[in-house]
Amino acid sequence: METVVITGGSGLIGNHLAKFLVEEDYNVILLSRTPDKNKGSTNIRFAGWNPSTGEIDKKAIEEADYIVHLAGENIGAKSWTASRKKEIENI
């Protein structure tokens, strides 16, 4: 069974993608800043990743057959001021 690692897996698209992949018989690893606070399910588990510190669960990456990168700034969370646009560009 192939394994897909998803960054941003707790977001709207990532969550749906993870469920779809499990239905298609993939193992899924969701990278999270708080993996211990999340519950996995059959064929879904969480692994640690903190982009701010550069820490990542290397074993999860080694297990990956595919990586889908969906992590990013929530562009609808705040007003689009000049400084906010700069934040989004730099992420």
SVG drawing of the C-alpha trace seen along z (x, -y; Angstrom):
<svg xmlns="http://www.w3.org/2000/svg" viewBox="-14 -48 29 50">
<polyline fill="none" stroke="black" stroke-width="0.4" points="0.0,0.0 1.4,-3.4 1.8,-6.3 0.9,-9.9 2.2,-12.6 0.0,-15.8 1.0,-19.1 -2.0,-21.2 -4.1,-18.1 -6.3,-19.6 -7.5,-22.2 -10.6,-22.0 -9.0,-20.6 -6.4,-18.5 -9.1,-16.9 -11.2,-15.8 -8.1,-14.7 -7.0,-12.5 -10.5,-10.8 -10.5,-10.3 -7.0,-8.7 -8.0,-6.3 -11.0,-5.2 -8.6,-4.6 -6.5,-2.4 -3.6,-4.6 -2.0,-5.1 -2.0,-8.8 0.3,-10.8 -0.8,-14.3 2.0,-16.6 1.0,-18.8 2.5,-21.2 0.5,-19.3 0.5,-15.6 -0.1,-14.4 -3.4,-16.4 -4.8,-14.8 -6.5,-11.5 -5.8,-9.4 -8.1,-6.7 -7.6,-3.6 -4.9,-4.4 -4.5,-8.0 -1.8,-9.1 -0.2,-12.3 3.4,-13.2 5.2,-16.3 6.3,-19.3 7.1,-22.7 8.1,-25.0 9.1,-27.8 11.8,-25.7 12.6,-23.4 11.7,-20.3 10.1,-17.4 9.4,-13.8 12.0,-12.4 10.5,-8.9 7.3,-10.1 9.1,-11.7 11.1,-8.5 7.8,-6.5 6.3,-8.8 5.7,-7.6 4.1,-11.0 4.0,-14.3 1.1,-16.8 1.9,-20.3 -1.2,-22.2 0.0,-24.1 0.0,-27.9 -1.4,-31.1 -5.2,-31.4 -5.7,-34.2 -9.3,-34.8 -8.4,-35.2 -7.6,-38.9 -8.0,-42.0 -5.6,-42.4 -3.5,-45.3 -0.1,-46.0 1.6,-44.3 -0.7,-41.3 0.0,-40.9 3.7,-40.9 3.2,-38.2 1.3,-36.0 4.0,-36.5 6.8,-35.5 5.2,-32.3"/>
</svg>
